[in-house]
């Protein structure tokens, strides 16, 4: 945890020096997930309804596994304090759940991986946005860097579990149906 303390202390030394930087961090850490989820809904709704429902269900089950089950299971057994609780500083905003793994990272990376499964080009964009949110949460002082990495690993695990389920072998939302005559 020593290297994480050094990272967070050096990052947090920048906070409060510029209201523009503080505002940008707050946008990334707090408000980006709303636009992110709107983008996910847009991504799935622009396809025919059956493919949209399939993609939405795949993403929803991946999120439920990552954020609702695996993250909470880890937090039940491991209660890691947040940086501001250990280093005694005022974060940009407060969060009272255990820090590891990051629930926001688990949620957003699960959605990004789901989109990546269907469309790699747009998926890379969503993965980058999820990473920006994670960086914003570290800069805000509410997460350690390994909390974000843990959220990604949880999301990846949930995604891989979903890929193994029967019926999830479709890798494109726009598959051509072959006639059965």
Secondary structure, DSSP 4 states (H G I P E B T S, - for coil): -HHHHHHHHHHHTTTTS-HHHHHHHHIIIIIHHHHHHHHHHHHHHTS-HHHHHHHHHHHHHHHIIIIIIIHHHHHHH--PPPHHHHHT---SS---S--SS-HHHHHHHHHHHHHHHH-HHHHHHHHHHHHHHHHHHHHTTS--HHHHHHHHHHHHHHHHHHHHSTT-----TTPPPPP--
